[in-house]
Amino acid sequence: MPYWLLKSEPTDYSITDLERDRTTVWDGVRNYQARNFLRQMKVGDRVFIYHSNAKPPGIVGLAKVITENVVDPTQFNPQDKHYDPKATREAPRWQTVDIEFIQKFPRLISITELKQSFSPEELLVVKRGNRLSVMPILDAIAEQIIASINTD
């Protein structure tokens, strides 16, 4: 089963917000590599939610993809900070996914803990200078992350 990591600043949209809302469109991604990862996601894929720009940053929960290849609606709204004047409804530039809450972890798995457990080749989020907000996670690594939560 494919796994992914989605970053969000908890002041913008947190795991608690997703738990309350149950589902959400993961809009506002404006990096082409991240967008291309979003385009690869399929219904049923698992998604780790990562709180960035937090003290400490880290993985806080799990969701799943429930709709793939969603046209990001924020690209068409001139009042939205993610507006893209080059995007048109006939030729949208930004796609995303809808996700559904699965669980909030009993504890945050900090970036420090992730760096102690995984190399940058194993887990992109620990790679120095990596600022991508969407990235794939190898099944074996995802299973180790889940196991670390379930053994606490």
Sequence and secondary structure as in RCSB ss.txt:
>XXXX:A:sequence
MPYWLLKSEPTDYSITDLERDRTTVWDGVRNYQARNFLRQMKVGDRVFIYHSNAKPPGIVGLAKVITENVVDPTQ
FNPQDKHYDPKATREAPRWQTVDIEFIQKFPRLISITELKQSFSPEELLVVKRGNRLSVMPILDAIAEQIIASIN
TD
>XXXX:A:secstr
  EEEEEE TTTS HHHHHHHSEEE      HHHHHHHHH  TT EEEEEE SSSS EEEEEEEEEEEEEE GGG
G TTSTT  TT  SSS   EEEEEEEEEEEEEEEEHHHHHHH  TTT GGGSTT   SEEEE HHHHHHHHHHHH
T 
